[in-house]
Amino acid sequence: MSDELKIAVVGAGSPYTPELIEGLARFRDKLPVREIYLMDINERRLEIMLGFCRRFAKHLDYNVKIEATTDRKTAFKNADFINTQIRVGGNERRVFDEKIPLKYGIIGQETTGPGGFMKALRTIPVMMDIAKDVEKYSPDAWVVNYTNPTGLVTEALKKYTGVKMVGLCAGGMRPGFRVAEALSVDYQRVKYDYVGLNHMNFAFNFTVDGRPLTEEEFGKASELVGSVDVELIKKMGLMPSAYMQYYYHTSKKLKEFKEAKYTRGEEVLMLEKEIYDAYADPKQDTKPAALAKRGGGGYSEVALGVMKAIYNDEDRWLVVNVPNNGAIRMLPDDAVIETPCMINRAGIKPLAINNVPPTVWGLICAVKNYEQLAVEAAVKGDRDMALFALMAHPLVRDYDVAKPMLEELLEANKDYLPQFYK
């Protein structure tokens, strides 16, 4: 690995790219970056982001070369880390993912259920193509993926390509953040066990400085989840991902989505105009206030943690998405899980998880079954496999619903699914 790093950012038109610039500036002593290449297929967004990131870096007194390109070879050649954060079809396709399932009485959500399934079908082939170019132009580079659904994307690339990669999500940090906030302690003092998949996970056995939390302290932290009934969390003794609301409060969420004036995708489309207008302002050299309304931030903390651990060969505990390799005995070794890992220059090693709580192992297995079928469907363009994947998903199951819904979803995404329309 180079003494001075080259970082590539694929999907750099994302409104979250400045978070990464900010983090790299903050840790410039640990990550001596020589140049950052912003890469995107949307030339307008790329131009806006290049201008803003250069102004932002100057504001941060961060002396680094920042360039933009639409060419993967230029971005990838001699890169040490390649951060991927693409959205195939943009938020326009997300709106279809949200609205079509609702017609069939099924929750439509960005990464969960049929919506997340369609995002995977659009995204996996593109990410595999990107991975092949990484192998071609910079085979020693680490792909640090934040493209959703990150668990399915990571599983596809680990199974079908040879890239070194890790899948990220800020969700693995949130249980510790909640405990830290509830108890007014530093986040680094909080430790916990963690089991599950991306956006389908649970944290438990919390300690602060090695001391287990009392029931009262756990309850106080659990109130910060917000989206799942606190009484249920206390009964389980497990702190769930916020996304568990779609499994544990399905009827309630379905009613809310049906009654909402706009889907979240439509809201984001309106917000992004405000965000990009701010980024395009030549006087703007700090992150715009509108970015806070967009949600989903915080990923740069995990990305930087991974890059620092690998570059500096320092042992670091982080929750990331990697192949299971025996960490959870009830799942296949090649199944990608979201799990605590020890990370250093030698690689990323999942830590064994003993005694998976019996209240949740069935749900985790069911969703992983769906995910593995979905990956195969995305890679092979197999309609039968796609149908089986939806039928395996706990939020769908019903063949009489899954079959017509799948056909409508595929047709609505036809331009982004060449593998299904050969």
Secondary structure, DSSP 8 states (H G I E B T S, - for coil): --SSEEEEEETTTSTTHHHHHHHHHHTTTTS-EEEEEEE-S-HHHHHHHHHHHHHHHHHTT---EEEEES-HHHHHTT-SEEEE---TTHHHHHHHHHHHHHHTT----SSSHHHHHHHHHHHHHHHHHHHHHHHHH-TT-EEEE--SSHHHHHHHHHHH---EEEE--GGGTHHHHHHHHHHT--GGGEEEEEEEETTEEEEEEEEETTEE--HHHHHHHHTTT-SS-HHHHHHHT-EE-GGGHHHHSHHHHHHHHHH-SS-HHHHHHHHHHHHHHHHH-TT--S--TTHHHH----HHHHHHHHHHHHHHT--EEEEEEEE-TTSSTTS-TTSEEEEEEEEETTEEEE----S--TTTHHHHHHHHHHHHHHHHHHHHT-HHHHHHHHHHSTTT--HHHHHHHHHHHHHHTGGG-GGG--
